[in-house]
Amino acid sequence: MLRTFKCVLGVINADKEYTIHSLGHTFVSRMLTSGVDISIVSELLVHSDINITYKKYIHILHGQLEASVMKMQKI
């Protein structure tokens, strides 16, 4: 799998610092920013406790909070 992943990175001339782990992090970040509930994300990640997911992705959730406040100010 790693060999295929590196081959794909070469074909698309992607940054060589990308890892399979970074793709997973990007996927989870995009799920959260698109509004998927953190409890569902936590379940998909098979975390034993939602707090594990929350602590790892708190920065994304803070970004959503700021965006929500900005939207409310326009009302």
All heavy atoms as a GROMACS GRO file, in nm:
protein
  595
    1MET      N    1   0.083  -0.118   0.000
    1MET     CA    2   0.000   0.000   0.000
    1MET      C    3   0.088   0.125   0.000
    1MET      O    4   0.060   0.220  -0.072
    1MET     CB    5  -0.091  -0.002   0.122
    1MET     CG    6  -0.195   0.106   0.119
    1MET     SD    7  -0.327   0.072   0.236
    1MET     CE    8  -0.313   0.212   0.340
    2LEU      N    9   0.193   0.124   0.080
    2LEU     CA   10   0.282   0.240   0.088
    2LEU      C   11   0.351   0.265  -0.046
    2LEU      O   12   0.364   0.380  -0.089
    2LEU     CB   13   0.385   0.220   0.199
    2LEU     CG   14   0.477   0.337   0.226
    2LEU    CD1   15   0.396   0.462   0.261
    2LEU    CD2   16   0.572   0.304   0.340
    3ARG      N   17   0.390   0.159  -0.114
    3ARG     CA   18   0.456   0.173  -0.245
    3ARG      C   19   0.360   0.238  -0.344
    3ARG      O   20   0.398   0.328  -0.419
    3ARG     CB   21   0.501   0.036  -0.294
    3ARG     CG   22   0.586   0.044  -0.418
    3ARG     CD   23   0.646  -0.088  -0.461
    3ARG     NE   24   0.628  -0.196  -0.366
    3ARG     CZ   25   0.589  -0.319  -0.398
    3ARG    NH1   26   0.564  -0.349  -0.523
    3ARG    NH2   27   0.576  -0.412  -0.308
    4THR      N   28   0.235   0.194  -0.345
    4THR     CA   29   0.134   0.252  -0.435
    4THR      C   30   0.110   0.398  -0.401
    4THR      O   31   0.102   0.484  -0.490
    4THR     CB   32   0.002   0.173  -0.425
    4THR    OG1   33   0.028   0.038  -0.459
    4THR    CG2   34  -0.104   0.232  -0.516
    5PHE      N   35   0.101   0.428  -0.272
    5PHE     CA   36   0.080   0.565  -0.227
    5PHE      C   37   0.194   0.656  -0.276
    5PHE      O   38   0.170   0.763  -0.331
    5PHE     CB   39   0.070   0.568  -0.074
    5PHE     CG   40   0.053   0.705  -0.017
    5PHE    CD1   41  -0.065   0.775  -0.033
    5PHE    CD2   42   0.155   0.764   0.055
    5PHE    CE1   43  -0.082   0.901   0.021
    5PHE    CE2   44   0.140   0.891   0.109
    5PHE     CZ   45   0.021   0.959   0.091
    6LYS      N   46   0.319   0.610  -0.260
    6LYS     CA   47   0.434   0.690  -0.304
    6LYS      C   48   0.435   0.705  -0.457
    6LYS      O   49   0.471   0.811  -0.508
    6LYS     CB   50   0.563   0.627  -0.256
    6LYS     CG   51   0.584   0.645  -0.108
    6LYS     CD   52   0.717   0.589  -0.062
    6LYS     CE   53   0.736   0.615   0.086
    6LYS     NZ   54   0.870   0.577   0.132
    7CYS      N   55   0.393   0.603  -0.527
    7CYS     CA   56   0.384   0.610  -0.672
    7CYS      C   57   0.283   0.716  -0.716
    7CYS      O   58   0.310   0.796  -0.804
    7CYS     CB   59   0.347   0.473  -0.728
    7CYS     SG   60   0.338   0.469  -0.909
    8VAL      N   61   0.168   0.716  -0.651
    8VAL     CA   62   0.065   0.816  -0.682
    8VAL      C   63   0.117   0.956  -0.654
    8VAL      O   64   0.097   1.049  -0.733
    8VAL     CB   65  -0.066   0.789  -0.603
    8VAL    CG1   66  -0.162   0.905  -0.615
    8VAL    CG2   67  -0.130   0.660  -0.650
    9LEU      N   68   0.187   0.975  -0.542
    9LEU     CA   69   0.245   1.105  -0.512
    9LEU      C   70   0.341   1.150  -0.621
    9LEU      O   71   0.344   1.267  -0.660
    9LEU     CB   72   0.318   1.102  -0.377
    9LEU     CG   73   0.231   1.093  -0.253
    9LEU    CD1   74   0.320   1.086  -0.128
    9LEU    CD2   75   0.134   1.209  -0.242
   10GLY      N   76   0.419   1.055  -0.673
   10GLY     CA   77   0.512   1.088  -0.781
   10GLY      C   78   0.441   1.126  -0.909
   10GLY      O   79   0.480   1.221  -0.978
   11VAL      N   80   0.335   1.055  -0.941
   11VAL     CA   81   0.260   1.082  -1.064
   11VAL      C   82   0.198   1.221  -1.062
   11VAL      O   83   0.198   1.292  -1.162
   11VAL     CB   84   0.151   0.974  -1.086
   11VAL    CG1   85   0.053   1.014  -1.195
   11VAL    CG2   86   0.215   0.840  -1.118
   12ILE      N   87   0.147   1.262  -0.946
   12ILE     CA   88   0.081   1.393  -0.938
   12ILE      C   89   0.177   1.504  -0.893
   12ILE      O   90   0.135   1.618  -0.871
   12ILE     CB   91  -0.043   1.388  -0.845
   12ILE    CG1   92  -0.002   1.356  -0.701
   12ILE    CG2   93  -0.145   1.291  -0.897
   12ILE    CD1   94  -0.115   1.370  -0.601
   13ASN      N   95   0.306   1.470  -0.879
   13ASN     CA   96   0.407   1.568  -0.836
   13ASN      C   97   0.371   1.634  -0.704
   13ASN      O   98   0.385   1.754  -0.687
   13ASN     CB   99   0.432   1.673  -0.943
   13ASN     CG  100   0.496   1.615  -1.066
   13ASN    OD1  101   0.578   1.523  -1.057
   13ASN    ND2  102   0.458   1.664  -1.183
   14ALA      N  103   0.323   1.554  -0.610
   14ALA     CA  104   0.282   1.605  -0.480
   14ALA      C  105   0.403   1.620  -0.389
   14ALA      O  106   0.510   1.565  -0.414
   14ALA     CB  107   0.181   1.512  -0.415
   15ASP      N  108   0.384   1.694  -0.283
   15ASP     CA  109   0.485   1.713  -0.181
   15ASP      C  110   0.524   1.577  -0.124
   15ASP      O  111   0.440   1.499  -0.081
   15ASP     CB  112   0.428   1.802  -0.071
   15ASP     CG  113   0.529   1.839   0.035
   15ASP    OD1  114   0.644   1.790   0.029
   15ASP    OD2  115   0.494   1.917   0.124
   16LYS      N  116   0.650   1.546  -0.121
   16LYS     CA  117   0.697   1.416  -0.074
   16LYS      C  118   0.679   1.398   0.077
   16LYS      O  119   0.695   1.290   0.129
   16LYS     CB  120   0.844   1.396  -0.110
   16LYS     CG  121   0.871   1.396  -0.258
   16LYS     CD  122   0.801   1.280  -0.328
   16LYS     CE  123   0.833   1.282  -0.475
   16LYS     NZ  124   0.754   1.195  -0.554
   17GLU      N  125   0.645   1.504   0.148
   17GLU     CA  126   0.625   1.493   0.292
   17GLU      C  127   0.485   1.443   0.328
   17GLU      O  128   0.455   1.423   0.444
   17GLU     CB  129   0.652   1.628   0.359
   17GLU     CG  130   0.798   1.670   0.348
   17GLU     CD  131   0.826   1.800   0.419
   17GLU    OE1  132   0.753   1.835   0.512
   17GLU    OE2  133   0.922   1.867   0.379
   18TYR      N  134   0.400   1.424   0.229
   18TYR     CA  135   0.268   1.368   0.258
   18TYR      C  136   0.282   1.225   0.306
   18TYR      O  137   0.362   1.148   0.254
   18TYR     CB  138   0.182   1.367   0.132
   18TYR     CG  139   0.074   1.472   0.128
   18TYR    CD1  140   0.058   1.551   0.015
   18TYR    CD2  141  -0.012   1.491   0.234
   18TYR    CE1  142  -0.041   1.647   0.009
   18TYR    CE2  143  -0.110   1.586   0.230
   18TYR     CZ  144  -0.125   1.663   0.117
   18TYR     OH  145  -0.223   1.757   0.113
   19THR      N  146   0.201   1.190   0.404
   19THR     CA  147   0.198   1.053   0.454
   19THR      C  148   0.055   1.003   0.450
   19THR      O  149  -0.039   1.082   0.436
   19THR     CB  150   0.250   1.045   0.599
   19THR    OG1  151   0.159   1.118   0.684
   19THR    CG2  152   0.390   1.100   0.612
   20ILE      N  153   0.039   0.873   0.464
   20ILE     CA  154  -0.096   0.818   0.472
   20ILE      C  155  -0.168   0.875   0.593
   20ILE      O  156  -0.286   0.908   0.586
   20ILE     CB  157  -0.090   0.664   0.473
   20ILE    CG1  158  -0.043   0.614   0.336
   20ILE    CG2  159  -0.225   0.604   0.510
   20ILE    CD1  160  -0.020   0.466   0.326
   21HIS      N  161  -0.095   0.896   0.701
   21HIS     CA  162  -0.153   0.954   0.822
   21HIS      C  163  -0.206   1.096   0.794
   21HIS      O  164  -0.314   1.132   0.838
   21HIS     CB  165  -0.050   0.958   0.935
   21HIS     CG  166  -0.099   1.024   1.059
   21HIS    ND1  167  -0.181   0.959   1.149
   21HIS    CD2  168  -0.083   1.150   1.106
   21HIS    CE1  169  -0.211   1.042   1.247
   21HIS    NE2  170  -0.153   1.158   1.223
   22SER      N  171  -0.131   1.175   0.718
   22SER     CA  172  -0.175   1.311   0.688
   22SER      C  173  -0.302   1.311   0.602
   22SER      O  174  -0.387   1.400   0.617
   22SER     CB  175  -0.065   1.392   0.621
   22SER     OG  176  -0.029   1.339   0.496
   23LEU      N  177  -0.316   1.211   0.516
   23LEU     CA  178  -0.440   1.201   0.439
   23LEU      C  179  -0.560   1.172   0.529
   23LEU      O  180  -0.668   1.227   0.510
   23LEU     CB  181  -0.429   1.093   0.333
   23LEU     CG  182  -0.341   1.122   0.213
   23LEU    CD1  183  -0.339   1.003   0.119
   23LEU    CD2  184  -0.387   1.246   0.141
   24GLY      N  185  -0.538   1.085   0.628
   24GLY     CA  186  -0.645   1.056   0.723
   24GLY      C  187  -0.684   1.179   0.802
   24GLY      O  188  -0.803   1.206   0.824
   25HIS      N  189  -0.584   1.256   0.845
   25HIS     CA  190  -0.611   1.379   0.921
   25HIS      C  191  -0.689   1.479   0.834
   25HIS      O  192  -0.784   1.541   0.881
   25HIS     CB  193  -0.479   1.440   0.969
   25HIS     CG  194  -0.497   1.559   1.057
   25HIS    ND1  195  -0.536   1.548   1.189
   25HIS    CD2  196  -0.483   1.690   1.032
   25HIS    CE1  197  -0.545   1.669   1.241
   25HIS    NE2  198  -0.513   1.757   1.148
   26THR      N  199  -0.651   1.489   0.708
   26THR     CA  200  -0.722   1.579   0.616
   26THR      C  201  -0.866   1.534   0.598
   26THR      O  202  -0.959   1.617   0.600
   26THR     CB  203  -0.650   1.583   0.480
   26THR    OG1  204  -0.518   1.632   0.500
   26THR    CG2  205  -0.724   1.671   0.381
   27PHE      N  206  -0.888   1.405   0.583
   27PHE     CA  207  -1.023   1.352   0.567
   27PHE      C  208  -1.110   1.385   0.688
   27PHE      O  209  -1.222   1.434   0.674
   27PHE     CB  210  -1.017   1.201   0.544
   27PHE     CG  211  -1.152   1.136   0.531
   27PHE    CD1  212  -1.232   1.163   0.421
   27PHE    CD2  213  -1.198   1.050   0.628
   27PHE    CE1  214  -1.357   1.104   0.408
   27PHE    CE2  215  -1.324   0.991   0.616
   27PHE     CZ  216  -1.403   1.018   0.505
   28VAL      N  217  -1.057   1.362   0.808
   28VAL     CA  218  -1.133   1.391   0.930
   28VAL      C  219  -1.159   1.541   0.941
   28VAL      O  220  -1.271   1.584   0.974
   28VAL     CB  221  -1.059   1.338   1.055
   28VAL    CG1  222  -1.124   1.388   1.182
   28VAL    CG2  223  -1.055   1.186   1.052
   29SER      N  224  -1.060   1.622   0.912
   29SER     CA  225  -1.076   1.767   0.919
   29SER      C  226  -1.187   1.814   0.825
   29SER      O  227  -1.270   1.897   0.861
   29SER     CB  228  -0.945   1.838   0.883
   29SER     OG  229  -0.844   1.804   0.974
   30ARG      N  230  -1.190   1.757   0.706
   30ARG     CA  231  -1.293   1.796   0.609
   30ARG      C  232  -1.431   1.748   0.651
   30ARG      O  233  -1.531   1.816   0.626
   30ARG     CB  234  -1.257   1.747   0.471
   30ARG     CG  235  -1.139   1.824   0.415
   30ARG     CD  236  -1.110   1.792   0.274
   30ARG     NE  237  -1.001   1.877   0.227
   30ARG     CZ  238  -0.954   1.873   0.106
   30ARG    NH1  239  -1.006   1.791   0.017
   30ARG    NH2  240  -0.855   1.951   0.071
   31MET      N  241  -1.438   1.632   0.714
   31MET     CA  242  -1.567   1.586   0.765
   31MET      C  243  -1.620   1.684   0.870
   31MET      O  244  -1.737   1.723   0.866
   31MET     CB  245  -1.556   1.446   0.828
   31MET     CG  246  -1.555   1.333   0.728
   31MET     SD  247  -1.585   1.170   0.803
   31MET     CE  248  -1.448   1.153   0.913
   32LEU      N  249  -1.533   1.724   0.961
   32LEU     CA  250  -1.576   1.815   1.068
   32LEU      C  251  -1.615   1.951   1.013
   32LEU      O  252  -1.717   2.007   1.054
   32LEU     CB  253  -1.466   1.829   1.173
   32LEU     CG  254  -1.442   1.706   1.259
   32LEU    CD1  255  -1.316   1.721   1.344
   32LEU    CD2  256  -1.563   1.677   1.348
   33THR      N  257  -1.538   2.005   0.920
   33THR     CA  258  -1.571   2.136   0.864
   33THR      C  259  -1.696   2.133   0.778
   33THR      O  260  -1.761   2.235   0.759
   33THR     CB  261  -1.454   2.197   0.783
   33THR    OG1  262  -1.415   2.106   0.682
   33THR    CG2  263  -1.337   2.229   0.872
   34SER      N  264  -1.732   2.015   0.728
   34SER     CA  265  -1.854   2.006   0.648
   34SER      C  266  -1.977   1.980   0.735
   34SER      O  267  -2.088   1.968   0.684
   34SER     CB  268  -1.842   1.897   0.540
   34SER     OG  269  -1.839   1.770   0.599
   35GLY      N  270  -1.955   1.970   0.867
   35GLY     CA  271  -2.068   1.961   0.958
   35GLY      C  272  -2.098   1.823   1.012
   35GLY      O  273  -2.199   1.805   1.082
   36VAL      N  274  -2.014   1.723   0.984
   36VAL     CA  275  -2.036   1.591   1.040
   36VAL      C  276  -2.015   1.599   1.191
   36VAL      O  277  -1.916   1.657   1.238
   36VAL     CB  278  -1.942   1.485   0.978
   36VAL    CG1  279  -1.959   1.350   1.044
   36VAL    CG2  280  -1.966   1.476   0.828
   37ASP      N  281  -2.108   1.547   1.266
   37ASP     CA  282  -2.101   1.553   1.412
   37ASP      C  283  -1.977   1.480   1.464
   37ASP      O  284  -1.942   1.373   1.415
   37ASP     CB  285  -2.227   1.490   1.472
   37ASP     CG  286  -2.236   1.517   1.620
   37ASP    OD1  287  -2.287   1.623   1.658
   37ASP    OD2  288  -2.191   1.429   1.697
   38ILE      N  289  -1.913   1.539   1.564
   38ILE     CA  290  -1.789   1.482   1.617
   38ILE      C  291  -1.810   1.343   1.676
   38ILE      O  292  -1.720   1.260   1.673
   38ILE     CB  293  -1.722   1.576   1.718
   38ILE    CG1  294  -1.580   1.528   1.746
   38ILE    CG2  295  -1.805   1.589   1.844
   38ILE    CD1  296  -1.491   1.629   1.812
   39SER      N  297  -1.930   1.314   1.724
   39SER     CA  298  -1.955   1.181   1.778
   39SER      C  299  -1.951   1.076   1.666
   39SER      O  300  -1.904   0.964   1.687
   39SER     CB  301  -2.088   1.176   1.852
   39SER     OG  302  -2.195   1.201   1.765
   40ILE      N  303  -1.997   1.112   1.548
   40ILE     CA  304  -1.992   1.020   1.434
   40ILE      C  305  -1.848   1.002   1.388
   40ILE      O  306  -1.803   0.891   1.361
   40ILE     CB  307  -2.082   1.071   1.320
   40ILE    CG1  308  -2.228   1.066   1.364
   40ILE    CG2  309  -2.059   0.991   1.191
   40ILE    CD1  310  -2.324   1.133   1.271
   41VAL      N  311  -1.774   1.112   1.381
   41VAL     CA  312  -1.632   1.105   1.344
   41VAL      C  313  -1.557   1.016   1.442
   41VAL      O  314  -1.479   0.930   1.403
   41VAL     CB  315  -1.569   1.246   1.337
   41VAL    CG1  316  -1.418   1.238   1.317
   41VAL    CG2  317  -1.634   1.328   1.227
   42SER      N  318  -1.582   1.036   1.570
   42SER     CA  319  -1.517   0.956   1.673
   42SER      C  320  -1.546   0.808   1.656
   42SER      O  321  -1.458   0.723   1.669
   42SER     CB  322  -1.562   1.003   1.812
   42SER     OG  323  -1.495   0.933   1.912
   43GLU      N  324  -1.671   0.778   1.623
   43GLU     CA  325  -1.710   0.639   1.602
   43GLU      C  326  -1.640   0.580   1.478
   43GLU      O  327  -1.593   0.466   1.481
   43GLU     CB  328  -1.862   0.631   1.586
   43GLU     CG  329  -1.918   0.495   1.611
   43GLU     CD  330  -2.070   0.496   1.617
   43GLU    OE1  331  -2.129   0.583   1.686
   43GLU    OE2  332  -2.129   0.410   1.551
   44LEU      N  333  -1.633   0.658   1.371
   44LEU     CA  334  -1.565   0.612   1.250
   44LEU      C  335  -1.416   0.587   1.275
   44LEU      O  336  -1.357   0.498   1.214
   44LEU     CB  337  -1.582   0.714   1.137
   44LEU     CG  338  -1.722   0.725   1.078
   44LEU    CD1  339  -1.730   0.844   0.984
   44LEU    CD2  340  -1.761   0.597   1.006
   45LEU      N  341  -1.357   0.667   1.362
   45LEU     CA  342  -1.215   0.652   1.394
   45LEU      C  343  -1.191   0.540   1.496
   45LEU      O  344  -1.077   0.508   1.526
   45LEU     CB  345  -1.159   0.783   1.449
   45LEU     CG  346  -1.154   0.899   1.351
   45LEU    CD1  347  -1.112   1.027   1.422
   45LEU    CD2  348  -1.061   0.868   1.236
   46VAL      N  349  -1.298   0.486   1.548
   46VAL     CA  350  -1.295   0.379   1.649
   46VAL      C  351  -1.219   0.425   1.773
   46VAL      O  352  -1.141   0.351   1.833
   46VAL     CB  353  -1.236   0.247   1.592
   46VAL    CG1  354  -1.266   0.130   1.684
   46VAL    CG2  355  -1.289   0.217   1.453
   47HIS      N  356  -1.240   0.552   1.810
   47HIS     CA  357  -1.183   0.602   1.934
   47HIS      C  358  -1.267   0.549   2.050
   47HIS      O  359  -1.389   0.544   2.041
   47HIS     CB  360  -1.180   0.754   1.937
   47HIS     CG  361  -1.075   0.813   1.850
   47HIS    ND1  362  -1.074   0.945   1.813
   47HIS    CD2  363  -0.965   0.758   1.790
   47HIS    CE1  364  -0.969   0.969   1.737
   47HIS    NE2  365  -0.902   0.857   1.722
   48SER      N  366  -1.201   0.510   2.158
   48SER     CA  367  -1.272   0.454   2.272
   48SER      C  368  -1.352   0.560   2.347
   48SER      O  369  -1.445   0.527   2.420
   48SER     CB  370  -1.174   0.387   2.368
   48SER     OG  371  -1.078   0.481   2.414
   49ASP      N  372  -1.317   0.686   2.327
   49ASP     CA  373  -1.383   0.796   2.398
   49ASP      C  374  -1.388   0.917   2.305
   49ASP      O  375  -1.289   0.949   2.239
   49ASP     CB  376  -1.304   0.828   2.525
   49ASP     CG  377  -1.370   0.929   2.615
   49ASP    OD1  378  -1.458   1.005   2.568
   49ASP    OD2  379  -1.334   0.934   2.733
   50ILE      N  380  -1.500   0.986   2.302
   50ILE     CA  381  -1.514   1.103   2.215
   50ILE      C  382  -1.413   1.212   2.252
   50ILE      O  383  -1.373   1.292   2.168
   50ILE     CB  384  -1.659   1.157   2.218
   50ILE    CG1  385  -1.681   1.256   2.103
   50ILE    CG2  386  -1.690   1.218   2.353
   50ILE    CD1  387  -1.823   1.298   2.084
   51ASN      N  388  -1.368   1.214   2.376
   51ASN     CA  389  -1.271   1.316   2.419
   51ASN      C  390  -1.138   1.302   2.346
   51ASN      O  391  -1.067   1.400   2.327
   51ASN     CB  392  -1.250   1.310   2.571
   51ASN     CG  393  -1.372   1.361   2.644
   51ASN    OD1  394  -1.428   1.464   2.609
   51ASN    ND2  395  -1.415   1.288   2.745
   52ILE      N  396  -1.103   1.181   2.307
   52ILE     CA  397  -0.980   1.160   2.229
   52ILE      C  398  -0.992   1.235   2.097
   52ILE      O  399  -0.900   1.308   2.056
   52ILE     CB  400  -0.956   1.010   2.204
   52ILE    CG1  401  -0.931   0.938   2.337
   52ILE    CG2  402  -0.842   0.988   2.106
   52ILE    CD1  403  -0.933   0.786   2.326
   53THR      N  404  -1.104   1.219   2.030
   53THR     CA  405  -1.128   1.287   1.903
   53THR      C  406  -1.133   1.437   1.924
   53THR      O  407  -1.072   1.514   1.849
   53THR     CB  408  -1.262   1.239   1.841
   53THR    OG1  409  -1.267   1.098   1.847
   53THR    CG2  410  -1.276   1.287   1.699
   54TYR      N  411  -1.204   1.480   2.027
   54TYR     CA  412  -1.218   1.622   2.056
   54TYR      C  413  -1.083   1.689   2.078
   54TYR      O  414  -1.054   1.793   2.021
   54TYR     CB  415  -1.308   1.641   2.178
   54TYR     CG  416  -1.337   1.785   2.210
   54TYR    CD1  417  -1.429   1.857   2.137
   54TYR    CD2  418  -1.271   1.848   2.315
   54TYR    CE1  419  -1.455   1.988   2.165
   54TYR    CE2  420  -1.297   1.980   2.345
   54TYR     CZ  421  -1.388   2.050   2.269
   54TYR     OH  422  -1.413   2.180   2.297
   55LYS      N  423  -0.998   1.627   2.158
   55LYS     CA  424  -0.867   1.686   2.187
   55LYS      C  425  -0.779   1.695   2.063
   55LYS      O  426  -0.705   1.790   2.044
   55LYS     CB  427  -0.796   1.605   2.295
   55LYS     CG  428  -0.855   1.623   2.432
   55LYS     CD  429  -0.786   1.535   2.534
   55LYS     CE  430  -0.856   1.546   2.669
   55LYS     NZ  431  -0.798   1.454   2.768
   56LYS      N  432  -0.790   1.595   1.976
   56LYS     CA  433  -0.706   1.592   1.856
   56LYS      C  434  -0.751   1.696   1.752
   56LYS      O  435  -0.670   1.750   1.678
   56LYS     CB  436  -0.711   1.453   1.794
   56LYS     CG  437  -0.628   1.437   1.671
   56LYS     CD  438  -0.526   1.330   1.688
   56LYS     CE  439  -0.447   1.311   1.563
   56LYS     NZ  440  -0.307   1.330   1.583
   57TYR      N  441  -0.882   1.722   1.746
   57TYR     CA  442  -0.936   1.809   1.642
   57TYR      C  443  -1.000   1.936   1.696
   57TYR      O  444  -1.078   2.000   1.626
   57TYR     CB  445  -1.035   1.729   1.556
   57TYR     CG  446  -0.965   1.618   1.481
   57TYR    CD1  447  -0.967   1.488   1.530
   57TYR    CD2  448  -0.895   1.645   1.364
   57TYR    CE1  449  -0.900   1.386   1.463
   57TYR    CE2  450  -0.828   1.543   1.297
   57TYR     CZ  451  -0.830   1.415   1.348
   57TYR     OH  452  -0.763   1.314   1.282
   58ILE      N  453  -0.964   1.977   1.816
   58ILE     CA  454  -1.022   2.097   1.878
   58ILE      C  455  -0.999   2.221   1.792
   58ILE      O  456  -1.085   2.309   1.784
   58ILE     CB  457  -0.968   2.116   2.022
   58ILE    CG1  458  -1.038   2.232   2.091
   58ILE    CG2  459  -0.819   2.140   2.022
   58ILE    CD1  460  -1.177   2.200   2.134
   59HIS      N  461  -0.885   2.230   1.726
   59HIS     CA  462  -0.855   2.347   1.643
   59HIS      C  463  -0.955   2.364   1.530
   59HIS      O  464  -0.992   2.475   1.494
   59HIS     CB  465  -0.711   2.339   1.589
   59HIS     CG  466  -0.686   2.222   1.500
   59HIS    ND1  467  -0.672   2.093   1.549
   59HIS    CD2  468  -0.675   2.213   1.365
   59HIS    CE1  469  -0.651   2.011   1.446
   59HIS    NE2  470  -0.654   2.080   1.335
   60ILE      N  471  -1.005   2.256   1.476
   60ILE     CA  472  -1.106   2.262   1.370
   60ILE      C  473  -1.237   2.314   1.427
   60ILE      O  474  -1.304   2.398   1.368
   60ILE     CB  475  -1.128   2.122   1.309
   60ILE    CG1  476  -0.996   2.066   1.268
   60ILE    CG2  477  -1.235   2.126   1.202
   60ILE    CD1  478  -0.962   2.057   1.127
   61LEU      N  479  -1.273   2.262   1.544
   61LEU     CA  480  -1.398   2.302   1.606
   61LEU      C  481  -1.396   2.449   1.645
   61LEU      O  482  -1.498   2.518   1.634
   61LEU     CB  483  -1.428   2.212   1.726
   61LEU     CG  484  -1.442   2.063   1.691
   61LEU    CD1  485  -1.453   1.980   1.817
   61LEU    CD2  486  -1.560   2.040   1.600
   62HIS      N  487  -1.281   2.500   1.689
   62HIS     CA  488  -1.271   2.642   1.722
   62HIS      C  489  -1.290   2.728   1.596
   62HIS      O  490  -1.351   2.834   1.602
   62HIS     CB  491  -1.138   2.673   1.788
   62HIS     CG  492  -1.136   2.641   1.933
   62HIS    ND1  493  -1.021   2.615   2.001
   62HIS    CD2  494  -1.235   2.628   2.024
   62HIS    CE1  495  -1.048   2.587   2.127
   62HIS    NE2  496  -1.178   2.594   2.143
   63GLY      N  497  -1.238   2.681   1.485
   63GLY     CA  498  -1.257   2.752   1.358
   63GLY      C  499  -1.404   2.759   1.320
   63GLY      O  500  -1.452   2.862   1.273
   64GLN      N  501  -1.478   2.652   1.344
   64GLN     CA  502  -1.622   2.651   1.315
   64GLN      C  503  -1.695   2.748   1.408
   64GLN      O  504  -1.788   2.816   1.366
   64GLN     CB  505  -1.678   2.511   1.332
   64GLN     CG  506  -1.641   2.417   1.222
   64GLN     CD  507  -1.702   2.280   1.243
   64GLN    OE1  508  -1.692   2.224   1.352
   64GLN    NE2  509  -1.763   2.227   1.140
   65LEU      N  510  -1.653   2.754   1.533
   65LEU     CA  511  -1.715   2.845   1.628
   65LEU      C  512  -1.696   2.990   1.584
   65LEU      O  513  -1.791   3.068   1.584
   65LEU     CB  514  -1.655   2.824   1.768
   65LEU     CG  515  -1.705   2.916   1.878
   65LEU    CD1  516  -1.854   2.896   1.901
   65LEU    CD2  517  -1.627   2.892   2.006
   66GLU      N  518  -1.574   3.024   1.544
   66GLU     CA  519  -1.548   3.159   1.497
   66GLU      C  520  -1.631   3.193   1.374
   66GLU      O  521  -1.686   3.302   1.362
   66GLU     CB  522  -1.400   3.176   1.467
   66GLU     CG  523  -1.313   3.176   1.591
   66GLU     CD  524  -1.164   3.176   1.559
   66GLU    OE1  525  -1.127   3.205   1.443
   66GLU    OE2  526  -1.086   3.146   1.650
   67ALA      N  527  -1.641   3.099   1.281
   67ALA     CA  528  -1.720   3.122   1.160
   67ALA      C  529  -1.867   3.141   1.193
   67ALA      O  530  -1.935   3.226   1.136
   67ALA     CB  531  -1.703   3.005   1.062
   68SER      N  532  -1.917   3.067   1.291
   68SER     CA  533  -2.058   3.080   1.332
   68SER      C  534  -2.083   3.215   1.395
   68SER      O  535  -2.186   3.279   1.370
   68SER     CB  536  -2.093   2.970   1.433
   68SER     OG  537  -2.084   2.844   1.372
   69VAL      N  538  -1.991   3.262   1.476
   69VAL     CA  539  -2.005   3.394   1.540
   69VAL      C  540  -2.006   3.503   1.433
   69VAL      O  541  -2.086   3.597   1.440
   69VAL     CB  542  -1.893   3.417   1.643
   69VAL    CG1  543  -1.890   3.562   1.690
   69VAL    CG2  544  -1.911   3.323   1.762
   70MET      N  545  -1.920   3.490   1.333
   70MET     CA  546  -1.916   3.590   1.226
   70MET      C  547  -2.049   3.592   1.150
   70MET      O  548  -2.098   3.699   1.115
   70MET     CB  549  -1.800   3.560   1.130
   70MET     CG  550  -1.663   3.572   1.194
   70MET     SD  551  -1.632   3.737   1.259
   70MET     CE  552  -1.596   3.824   1.110
   71LYS      N  553  -2.108   3.478   1.126
   71LYS     CA  554  -2.237   3.472   1.058
   71LYS      C  555  -2.345   3.538   1.142
   71LYS      O  556  -2.433   3.607   1.089
   71LYS     CB  557  -2.276   3.327   1.029
   71LYS     CG  558  -2.197   3.265   0.916
   71LYS     CD  559  -2.240   3.121   0.892
   71LYS     CE  560  -2.157   3.057   0.784
   71LYS     NZ  561  -2.193   2.914   0.765
   72MET      N  562  -2.340   3.516   1.272
   72MET     CA  563  -2.442   3.574   1.361
   72MET      C  564  -2.430   3.725   1.365
   72MET      O  565  -2.530   3.796   1.378
   72MET     CB  566  -2.429   3.516   1.502
   72MET     CG  567  -2.476   3.374   1.509
   72MET     SD  568  -2.457   3.288   1.668
   72MET     CE  569  -2.452   3.415   1.789
   73GLN      N  570  -2.310   3.778   1.351
   73GLN     CA  571  -2.292   3.924   1.353
   73GLN      C  572  -2.357   3.990   1.233
   73GLN      O  573  -2.392   4.107   1.238
   73GLN     CB  574  -2.144   3.958   1.358
   73GLN     CG  575  -2.080   3.927   1.492
   73GLN     CD  576  -1.931   3.956   1.495
   73GLN    OE1  577  -1.869   3.976   1.391
   73GLN    NE2  578  -1.874   3.957   1.614
   74LYS      N  579  -2.372   3.916   1.125
   74LYS     CA  580  -2.433   3.971   1.003
   74LYS      C  581  -2.585   3.980   1.015
   74LYS      O  582  -2.648   4.048   0.935
   74LYS     CB  583  -2.394   3.887   0.882
   74LYS     CG  584  -2.249   3.895   0.847
   74LYS     CD  585  -2.215   3.810   0.728
   74LYS     CE  586  -2.067   3.817   0.695
   74LYS     NZ  587  -2.033   3.733   0.581
   75ILE      N  588  -2.642   3.911   1.112
   75ILE     CA  589  -2.788   3.909   1.125
   75ILE      C  590  -2.839   4.039   1.181
   75ILE      O  591  -2.793   4.102   1.263
   75ILE     CB  592  -2.833   3.789   1.214
   75ILE    CG1  593  -2.797   3.661   1.145
   75ILE    CG2  594  -2.982   3.797   1.244
   75ILE    CD1  595  -2.828   3.536   1.225
   0.00000   0.00000   0.00000
